[in-house]
Amino acid sequence: METYWTQFDTADAPVIETDILVIGSGAAGLQTAWSLAEAGREVLVAVRDELQDSNTAKAQGGIAAALGKDDDPSLHYQDTLVAGAGLTDEKMAKIVVTEGPQVVLDLLHHGAQFDRNPDGTLALGREGCHSRNRIVHANGDSTGAEVSRALRAIAGREKRIRTLEHCYVTDLLVRDGICWGAMALYQGKMLHIRARGTVLATGGVGRLFAHTTNPEGAVGSGLALAYRAGAELMDMEFVQFHPTALAIPGHPSFLVSEAVRGAGALLYNTRGERFMPGYHPMKELAPRDVVARAIATEMKACGSDHVLLDATVIDRVEEKFPMIFRTLLEYGVDMRKERIPIAPAAHYMMGGIRTDAWGHTSIQRLYACGEAACTGLQGANRLASNSLLEGLVFGRRAAQALCKDLPAGQSFAEEGDWQSRLQPWEISPGTLEADRKALQEIMSRQLGIARDRESIEKALDALAAIGKKYEGAAASASAQLDLKSQLLVSRLIAQAALRREESRGAHYRLDYPEPRECWKHHSIEELQGGAPHVQRNIG
């Protein structure tokens, strides 16, 4: 197993030194940076593209928080447990639902503009599996964009926060179980970033699949960084498929927010039959895994590649969901007058880098938060709109832990040099692009909503065959690094899915269609001494 994917020698590479390195600029990364700067710490935020490019910026639905008069964190807690299908870490859930309202209010106080009622109170919506209206939203369906804007504005005012855009972090520098920073590809050259603490907030894995709501770059690069460095990963088999993504050939899998169903939209198959009442008492607002599987079942039964979402029943739908309305109109669908063709698409990673409640990974001075991390909060199936909340809460907590663990003013210890010697990259761009698409199709076909042993084993064989071409090759461009992340993280997902011989939450096995009590635990995997991963099970 390769530890490094690039060729470098820290003795010769240009150096940037920072107190804390934060990798990623979504809600989790920027919340961490903001909280650190407020505490007087110097922060470098490194992002592979531009600061505004993140999963956060694409989020539509909102932030779940118990802020309504008829709501309470205990109710939010219970809803989180129900959605998590028996694997939600109760401690983590209590932390998030209890601290969540304050982080939302703090963001509001610092300039975030969320939708309000005529009386000035926050306008709270409802989404799947929520027992109360508790979804804070902005501009109807552009909450993530507003959260991203607000956090970028805050970060821009902080003199202690520096940013490096188009800086692709390639390898973590770890010695004796301690992380001392990272190597990065910046302006065509390798850059040595020395840091006393490093935070991975790199987002999810949606781009491993052919059909996804995630932006470019969501290939699990942070998970790959952590795993190669020896950190533990957890629950890699649990990938959430959003039930309602636009399904028009030739157009992207544009997300149609769960909030649309929360506002009253109904699901129909292509025979014109409303079907969710036959699958779950909560109908269209059932947990996401239930709705996604129901849609997949109806598609198969009807021999269709989509079902239909009827939003024509929503009064003033164009005002309530302006961004969705405009986008669909560009694609030739008027949601005021016609049903929207939709199908499930890869959306969110419940698994990731294993952390505790303060962002600690199994490597000293390496922290993680947001979708890249796995605290156990999301269990086997994330509750709608808990993702932005998780990023904000645990981003703040990671900052608090860093301040405690690494007091300000301490100098760097002498860590020595690192070198990586690899073979030149010889694969053509055309072959790489073909392999990238082939990998996405393998994951969608063999490791989508429904899986079984035969399909997973076929996927693993195909992944291994493609992977052999790239072993030991020194990556020197973002596309090459992305492909390596695709290969590694896809394999980890497939291996975890093969081991879990049951169906639970987002992980559905055709050959084991029911949950099994003996599998009511988390799966842990890590790299030890360069050998393939080992697994431990924890309750």
Secondary structure, 3 states (H helix, E strand, C coil): CCCCCCCEECCCCCEEEEEEEEECCCHHHHHHHHHHHHCCCCEEEECCCCCCCCHHHHCCCCEECCCCCCCCHHHHHHHHHHHCCCCCCHHHHHHHHHHHHHHHHHHHHCCCCCCECCCCCECEECCCCCCCCCEECCCCCCHHHHHHHHHHHHHHHCCCEEEECCEEEEEEEEECCEEEEEEEEECCEEEEEEEEEEEECCCCCHHHCCCECCCCCCCCHHHHHHHHHCCCEECCCCEEEEEEEECCCCCCCCECCHHHHHCCCEEECCCCCECHHHCCCCHHHCCHHHHHHHHHHHHHHHCCCCEEEECCCCCCHHHHCHHHHHHHHHCCCCCCCCCEEEEEEEEEECCEEECCCCCECCCECEEECHHHEECCCCCCCCCCCHHHHHHHHHHHHHHHHHHHHCCCCCCCCCCCCCEECCECCCCCHHHHHHHHHHHHHHHHHHCCCEECHHHHHHHHHHHHHHHHHHCCECCCCHHHHHHHHHHHHHHHHHHHHHHCCCCECCEEECCECCCCHHHCCEEEEEEECCEEEEEEEEC
